Amino acid sequence: MANVRDLKKDINYVLGDIIEAVYVWEFANTDKDTKKSEAIIDEAIATFDELIVKVNEKNVDNAKAHFKSINQELESKGRALIEKINNLS
């Protein structure tokens, strides 16, 4: 990973794209209830906040391992959110 700025951008882009996908689904399915989709958006925002707090931690023993774990967490939580979007009906 190049640097912290790139990790922050990745977090922003991935979760922003997920939220955008939910809005597209809501726009395409105006006849359906949006409670589940709104919950996905709330979860994406909470994940964003949680990951940014972890990125900004100053007292980290092994910075490389710390940022790698954040990147892996972003990937796993992002996939889980995408799966939830795919299961909306």
C-alpha positions in Angstrom: 0.0 0.0 0.0 1.4 3.4 -1.0 0.2 5.5 1.9 -2.5 6.5 4.4 -4.1 9.0 1.9 -4.6 6.2 -0.6 -6.2 4.0 2.0 -8.6 6.8 3.0 -9.5 7.3 -0.7 -10.1 3.6 -1.1 -12.4 3.6 1.9 -14.3 6.6 0.6 -14.6 5.2 -3.0 -15.7 1.7 -2.0 -18.3 2.7 0.5 -19.4 5.7 -1.7 -20.0 3.3 -4.6 -22.0 1.0 -2.3 -24.2 3.8 -1.2 -24.6 4.9 -4.8 -25.6 1.4 -5.8 -28.3 1.4 -3.1 -29.7 4.7 -4.4 -29.7 3.2 -8.0 -31.6 0.2 -6.7 -34.1 2.5 -4.9 -34.6 4.6 -8.0 -35.2 1.4 -10.1 -37.5 -0.1 -7.6 -39.8 2.8 -6.5 -42.6 0.4 -5.7 -40.6 -1.5 -3.1 -40.1 -0.7 0.6 -36.8 1.0 1.3 -36.3 0.1 4.9 -33.8 -2.6 4.1 -31.9 -0.4 1.6 -31.8 2.5 4.1 -30.3 0.0 6.6 -27.6 -0.9 4.1 -26.8 2.8 3.7 -26.6 3.3 7.5 -24.3 0.3 7.8 -22.0 1.6 5.1 -21.8 5.0 6.8 -21.1 3.3 10.2 -18.4 1.2 8.5 -16.8 4.3 7.0 -16.7 6.0 10.3 -15.3 2.9 12.0 -12.5 2.4 9.4 -11.5 6.1 9.3 -11.1 6.1 13.1 -8.8 3.0 12.8 -6.8 4.7 10.0 -6.3 7.8 12.2 -5.0 5.8 15.2 -1.6 7.1 16.2 -0.3 4.6 18.7 0.2 1.6 16.5 3.0 -0.9 17.0 3.2 -2.3 13.5 1.8 0.3 11.1 2.1 -1.9 8.0 0.2 -4.8 9.6 -2.4 -2.3 11.0 -3.1 -0.8 7.6 -3.2 -4.2 5.9 -5.8 -5.4 8.4 -7.9 -2.2 7.8 -7.7 -2.9 4.0 -8.8 -6.5 4.6 -11.6 -5.4 6.8 -12.7 -2.9 4.1 -12.8 -5.7 1.6 -14.7 -8.1 3.7 -17.3 -5.6 4.9 -17.6 -4.2 1.4 -18.4 -7.6 0.0 -20.9 -8.2 2.7 -22.7 -5.0 1.9 -22.7 -5.8 -1.8 -24.2 -9.2 -1.0 -27.0 -7.4 0.9 -27.6 -5.1 -2.1 -27.8 -8.2 -4.4 -30.3 -9.8 -2.0 -32.7 -6.8 -2.0 -36.1 -7.8 -3.4 
